[in-house]
Amino acid sequence: MTNLKFTVDDDPQPEDIRTVINQLIEYNNAQQIEKDVYQPLAVFIRDPNQEIVGGLVGKIQWGWLFISHLWVLEALRNQGYGKELMLQAESAAKQRGCSYAYLDTFSFQSLGFYQRLGYQIFGVLDNFPPGHQRYFLKKEI
């Protein structure tokens, strides 16, 4: 191939992003590994008006639960709701064939919370964001 051009795009088109992702998935699927599919998983806490006051969002892929987001309304924190969200997500993941879970958190968030639930640090990015750390944790469930 000749006349190739590199471009940096600050506002990429969704179809361009999808092209890259689809090509990578196609390559991965050809490598004799389990097909690269994921299943969304979410657990919510709703008040009597069905408003969400807490929730966990993640996905299941290759026997692992990835927890991407966990949030509990500030007035409900430190009352066990976050722990219950985690336990319900782990239970649902086990029912779907998962043996492991992983997540990331920042030094200004909930590192100790996750460690008390049995998650262990396997990686750290220092100065991300500046002056803080980003921790990567995993757990056998």
C-alpha positions as YAML, in Angstrom:
chain: A
units: angstrom
residues:
- id: 1
  name: MET
  ca: [0.00, 0.00, 0.00]
- id: 2
  name: THR
  ca: [1.29, 3.42, -0.89]
- id: 3
  name: ASN
  ca: [0.15, 6.95, -0.29]
- id: 4
  name: LEU
  ca: [-1.16, 6.15, 3.18]
- id: 5
  name: LYS
  ca: [-1.97, 9.12, 5.40]
- id: 6
  name: PHE
  ca: [-2.23, 9.35, 9.17]
- id: 7
  name: THR
  ca: [-4.93, 11.62, 10.57]
- id: 8
  name: VAL
  ca: [-5.72, 12.67, 14.13]
- id: 9
  name: ASP
  ca: [-9.44, 13.15, 14.62]
- id: 10
  name: ASP
  ca: [-10.75, 14.93, 17.72]
- id: 11
  name: ASP
  ca: [-14.35, 14.21, 16.73]
- id: 12
  name: PRO
  ca: [-14.31, 10.80, 15.00]
- id: 13
  name: GLN
  ca: [-17.38, 9.51, 13.22]
- id: 14
  name: PRO
  ca: [-19.10, 6.60, 15.00]
- id: 15
  name: GLU
  ca: [-18.83, 4.44, 11.88]
- id: 16
  name: ASP
  ca: [-15.06, 5.01, 11.76]
- id: 17
  name: ILE
  ca: [-14.71, 3.89, 15.37]
- id: 18
  name: ARG
  ca: [-16.94, 0.89, 14.66]
- id: 19
  name: THR
  ca: [-14.72, -0.08, 11.70]
- id: 20
  name: VAL
  ca: [-11.64, -0.31, 13.91]
- id: 21
  name: ILE
  ca: [-13.48, -2.23, 16.64]
- id: 22
  name: ASN
  ca: [-15.13, -4.64, 14.20]
- id: 23
  name: GLN
  ca: [-11.83, -5.38, 12.47]
- id: 24
  name: LEU
  ca: [-10.15, -6.13, 15.80]
- id: 25
  name: ILE
  ca: [-13.04, -8.40, 16.85]
- id: 26
  name: GLU
  ca: [-12.83, -10.20, 13.50]
- id: 27
  name: TYR
  ca: [-9.10, -10.73, 13.99]
- id: 28
  name: ASN
  ca: [-9.59, -11.96, 17.57]
- id: 29
  name: ASN
  ca: [-12.31, -14.38, 16.51]
- id: 30
  name: ALA
  ca: [-9.96, -15.91, 13.92]
- id: 31
  name: GLN
  ca: [-7.31, -16.68, 16.56]
- id: 32
  name: GLN
  ca: [-8.90, -19.88, 17.87]
- id: 33
  name: ILE
  ca: [-10.08, -18.22, 21.07]
- id: 34
  name: GLU
  ca: [-13.59, -18.10, 22.41]
- id: 35
  name: LYS
  ca: [-15.70, -15.67, 20.39]
- id: 36
  name: ASP
  ca: [-15.37, -12.06, 21.59]
- id: 37
  name: VAL
  ca: [-18.87, -11.33, 22.78]
- id: 38
  name: TYR
  ca: [-19.97, -9.61, 25.91]
- id: 39
  name: GLN
  ca: [-23.17, -9.47, 27.88]
- id: 40
  name: PRO
  ca: [-24.16, -6.27, 29.68]
- id: 41
  name: LEU
  ca: [-24.93, -6.54, 33.38]
- id: 42
  name: ALA
  ca: [-26.57, -3.89, 35.55]
- id: 43
  name: VAL
  ca: [-27.97, -3.84, 39.07]
- id: 44
  name: PHE
  ca: [-30.06, -0.87, 40.22]
- id: 45
  name: ILE
  ca: [-31.50, 0.44, 43.48]
- id: 46
  name: ARG
  ca: [-34.80, 2.24, 42.94]
- id: 47
  name: ASP
  ca: [-36.83, 4.36, 45.33]
- id: 48
  name: PRO
  ca: [-40.64, 3.99, 45.63]
- id: 49
  name: ASN
  ca: [-41.04, 6.32, 42.62]
- id: 50
  name: GLN
  ca: [-38.79, 4.01, 40.55]
- id: 51
  name: GLU
  ca: [-36.04, 6.65, 40.47]
- id: 52
  name: ILE
  ca: [-32.53, 5.17, 40.45]
- id: 53
  name: VAL
  ca: [-30.69, 5.99, 43.68]
- id: 54
  name: GLY
  ca: [-27.80, 3.61, 43.12]
- id: 55
  name: GLY
  ca: [-26.47, 1.28, 40.52]
- id: 56
  name: LEU
  ca: [-23.73, -0.88, 39.13]
- id: 57
  name: VAL
  ca: [-22.95, -1.18, 35.42]
- id: 58
  name: GLY
  ca: [-20.66, -3.73, 33.88]
- id: 59
  name: LYS
  ca: [-20.26, -6.47, 31.35]
- id: 60
  name: ILE
  ca: [-19.45, -10.15, 31.20]
- id: 61
  name: GLN
  ca: [-16.78, -11.30, 28.76]
- id: 62
  name: TRP
  ca: [-14.69, -14.50, 28.57]
- id: 63
  name: GLY
  ca: [-15.74, -15.65, 32.05]
- id: 64
  name: TRP
  ca: [-14.93, -12.33, 33.70]
- id: 65
  name: LEU
  ca: [-17.20, -9.68, 35.16]
- id: 66
  name: PHE
  ca: [-15.94, -6.16, 34.49]
- id: 67
  name: ILE
  ca: [-17.48, -3.54, 36.77]
- id: 68
  name: SER
  ca: [-17.22, -0.24, 34.93]
- id: 69
  name: HIS
  ca: [-19.34, 1.99, 37.18]
- id: 70
  name: LEU
  ca: [-20.70, 1.89, 40.73]
- id: 71
  name: TRP
  ca: [-22.66, 4.76, 42.24]
- id: 72
  name: VAL
  ca: [-24.87, 5.24, 45.30]
- id: 73
  name: LEU
  ca: [-26.74, 8.45, 46.15]
- id: 74
  name: GLU
  ca: [-24.67, 10.35, 48.70]
- id: 75
  name: ALA
  ca: [-27.43, 10.23, 51.36]
- id: 76
  name: LEU
  ca: [-27.40, 6.41, 51.16]
- id: 77
  name: ARG
  ca: [-23.66, 5.83, 51.32]
- id: 78
  name: ASN
  ca: [-22.00, 3.88, 54.14]
- id: 79
  name: GLN
  ca: [-25.20, 1.92, 54.78]
- id: 80
  name: GLY
  ca: [-24.33, -1.28, 52.91]
- id: 81
  name: TYR
  ca: [-25.99, -0.45, 49.59]
- id: 82
  name: GLY
  ca: [-22.75, -0.43, 47.61]
- id: 83
  name: LYS
  ca: [-21.73, -3.77, 49.10]
- id: 84
  name: GLU
  ca: [-25.12, -5.26, 48.22]
- id: 85
  name: LEU
  ca: [-24.82, -3.99, 44.63]
- id: 86
  name: MET
  ca: [-21.44, -5.68, 44.36]
- id: 87
  name: LEU
  ca: [-22.65, -8.94, 45.88]
- id: 88
  name: GLN
  ca: [-25.68, -9.09, 43.60]
- id: 89
  name: ALA
  ca: [-23.54, -8.39, 40.52]
- id: 90
  name: GLU
  ca: [-21.03, -11.07, 41.52]
- id: 91
  name: SER
  ca: [-23.84, -13.56, 42.12]
- id: 92
  name: ALA
  ca: [-25.44, -12.79, 38.75]
- id: 93
  name: ALA
  ca: [-22.03, -13.11, 37.07]
- id: 94
  name: LYS
  ca: [-21.45, -16.52, 38.68]
- id: 95
  name: GLN
  ca: [-24.85, -17.66, 37.42]
- id: 96
  name: ARG
  ca: [-23.69, -16.62, 33.95]
- id: 97
  name: GLY
  ca: [-20.50, -18.69, 34.20]
- id: 98
  name: CYS
  ca: [-17.99, -16.15, 35.51]
- id: 99
  name: SER
  ca: [-15.20, -17.10, 37.87]
- id: 100
  name: TYR
  ca: [-13.52, -13.71, 38.17]
- id: 101
  name: ALA
  ca: [-14.29, -10.01, 38.43]
- id: 102
  name: TYR
  ca: [-12.20, -6.91, 37.81]
- id: 103
  name: LEU
  ca: [-12.60, -3.15, 38.06]
- id: 104
  name: ASP
  ca: [-10.68, 0.06, 38.43]
- id: 105
  name: THR
  ca: [-10.95, 2.95, 40.86]
- id: 106
  name: PHE
  ca: [-9.06, 6.11, 41.73]
- id: 107
  name: SER
  ca: [-7.22, 7.05, 44.91]
- id: 108
  name: PHE
  ca: [-9.93, 9.67, 45.63]
- id: 109
  name: GLN
  ca: [-12.72, 7.08, 45.29]
- id: 110
  name: SER
  ca: [-13.24, 3.71, 47.00]
- id: 111
  name: LEU
  ca: [-10.06, 1.64, 47.03]
- id: 112
  name: GLY
  ca: [-10.57, 0.46, 50.63]
- id: 113
  name: PHE
  ca: [-14.19, -0.47, 49.93]
- id: 114
  name: TYR
  ca: [-13.19, -2.83, 47.13]
- id: 115
  name: GLN
  ca: [-10.32, -4.30, 49.14]
- id: 116
  name: ARG
  ca: [-12.69, -5.07, 52.04]
- id: 117
  name: LEU
  ca: [-14.79, -7.02, 49.51]
- id: 118
  name: GLY
  ca: [-11.76, -9.16, 48.63]
- id: 119
  name: TYR
  ca: [-10.48, -7.35, 45.54]
- id: 120
  name: GLN
  ca: [-6.71, -7.27, 45.15]
- id: 121
  name: ILE
  ca: [-4.62, -4.68, 43.34]
- id: 122
  name: PHE
  ca: [-2.89, -5.97, 40.21]
- id: 123
  name: GLY
  ca: [-1.86, -2.65, 38.71]
- id: 124
  name: VAL
  ca: [-1.45, 1.04, 39.46]
- id: 125
  name: LEU
  ca: [-1.10, 4.10, 37.23]
- id: 126
  name: ASP
  ca: [0.59, 6.88, 39.14]
- id: 127
  name: ASN
  ca: [-0.29, 10.50, 38.45]
- id: 128
  name: PHE
  ca: [-3.58, 9.55, 36.72]
- id: 129
  name: PRO
  ca: [-5.12, 12.06, 37.13]
- id: 130
  name: PRO
  ca: [-2.23, 14.30, 38.20]
- id: 131
  name: GLY
  ca: [-1.61, 13.95, 41.92]
- id: 132
  name: HIS
  ca: [-3.64, 10.72, 42.19]
- id: 133
  name: GLN
  ca: [-3.47, 7.04, 41.27]
- id: 134
  name: ARG
  ca: [-5.71, 4.75, 39.27]
- id: 135
  name: TYR
  ca: [-5.92, 1.24, 40.73]
- id: 136
  name: PHE
  ca: [-6.84, -1.95, 38.89]
- id: 137
  name: LEU
  ca: [-8.28, -4.73, 41.05]
- id: 138
  name: LYS
  ca: [-9.44, -8.31, 40.56]
- id: 139
  name: LYS
  ca: [-11.15, -11.03, 42.54]
- id: 140
  name: GLU
  ca: [-12.00, -14.69, 42.18]
- id: 141
  name: ILE
  ca: [-15.75, -14.98, 42.67]
...
